[in-house]
Amino acid sequence: MFDRAGIDISVIRRAIAPTAKVISAARAAGLPVIYVKEEHRPDLSDIGAQPCSTCRT
């Protein structure tokens, strides 16, 4: 979604490996792991009327 909006996702991608470790540790400890999936239209027209104030374009 962010890359389709023209936002650099390289920083976000760096969070994948550490997040995977935390998820694995939670599972090993018997904690539930819950995923939330947010979906938008391909043209991102449903993400809201106001532009993101912290996003760089």
N, C-alpha and C positions, 0 to 999 in steps of 0.2 A: 504494500500500500504506500509506504513512504517513498520508495524509489519511483513509483508511478507518479507521485506528486512532485518529483524533482528534488527530493531531499536526500542528501548523502547518507547512506545507511552503513558506512564502514564502521562507525562507532558502535552502532547497534549490533552489528555482526560480531564484534569482539565480546559481547555479553553471552554468546551462545555456549561456549565451552564452560565457563564458570557456572552458568545456570544449569547445564547438564549435570555437573558434579553435585550441585545442591539437590537436584531432583533425585539423583541416584542415592544420595545419602538419606534423603527423606524416605524413599521407598525401603531402603535397608533397615531403617528404624521403625518401619511399619506405619509411617504417617501417610495419610491419604494425599494424593497428588491430584489437584483439580485444574483442568484446563478451561480457559475461557477463550472463545474464538469470536472475534469481531469481524464482521463482513460488511463490505460496502459495494456499491455499484461500480462497475469498471471505470466509469468516468469520474468517480469520487464526488458526484453531485449530491450525495446524501450525507456528507460529513459535517455539514453545518454551514450557516451563512457567514459566520465571522471567520476570518483567516486566523491561523494559529499565531499568537503573539510571540512565541518562543522559537518558531520554525524559521529557518533560513531558506530563502528562495533564490 
